[in-house]
Amino acid sequence: MKNYLFVHFRETTSPEGEQVYFALSRDGFQWEALNDGRPILWAYYGDHGVRDMTIVRDRNTGKFHIFATDLSLAYGMRGKYEHSWDKICAEGSKFLAHWESDDLIHWTEEELIRLGDERFGCLWAPDVIFDPETEEYVLHWSSTFQGKEFMGIFCSRTKDFKHFTEPELLYYKDDGTVIDSAMYTENGKYYLFIKGQGNPHRIMLMEGDHVTGPFRRIPKFDEAMLQIEEGKYEAPTAVQLDDGRWCLFLDFYGAAGAGQGYVPFIAPSLKSGDFVRSDREFRFPYGFKHGTILEITEEEYSRMKAHDWTKVKDGRWG
């Protein structure tokens, strides 16, 4: 049986929501929050808040790495961003927040990693995939470039999560902005989920032969996404279930407060693109926001569940 760890944040009006939260599951549908639904990791630097987490297990060292957007809307919207998304896109998150662990329980303090230069605006929504062709990890994210003239998915390569190559363009659309990339492999192919900000204003799925593409749209997935309202879902993240099916989680942001959070869609394969909404099989203790799921071992699941998370340092008090 597979076990899963979901790393995510919470959409709240307080800074506590924009921290790192953990939840566990044995089936990918029924989720249980750790630390009684309080943060596991806190952002002490940068914007003092983080969003859009991803987690990866380094196949070479066994270490775990979490990356996140260095951005607090709870603080920033009222302050330096002046309630302006244009200002966030140009001036927010010049770094990605990073934590490292040997055991998923004890983590290093947050560090900030700079990728790119002054031509890049806000770097957000990181994700990581291994490229067997080069034996490197590809860290990809959404970003504006040279003001708001261009917005797309960029990437940087690393072998050790300490040294990163100069950013390169991974994917963009001539006729519309794209954000929130998430990539997976199935039968030697690479599948890239992204959110379109226009033409269409929906989640899209593409297939490629290499990590860096080129990518081809999957029309069946476009048809499947017609079942949900346009412009209300973002932050795709997916996981393969024990029976081989894939579960795609989309973050519904088309409501205020507690109405937000992930909803599930099931398909027999990524290649099929035939995802069907499956709310009745799905339970979260509260609305999880933009995160990533990591498959973990039985031993890791049991150890994390048994750990006394109440000893986690509360970031409000330093």
Helices and strands as residue ranges (DSSP letters): E 3-10, G 15-17, E 21-25, E 32-33, G 35-37, E 50-57, E 64-70, H 73-76, H 85-91, E 95-101, E 111-114, E 120-131, E 136-145, E 150-158, E 168-171, E 178-186, E 189-196, E 203-208, E 215-217, H 219-224, G 225-227, E 233-240, E 246-252, G 257-259, E 261-267, E 276-277, G 279-281, E 288-296, H 298-306, G 309-311
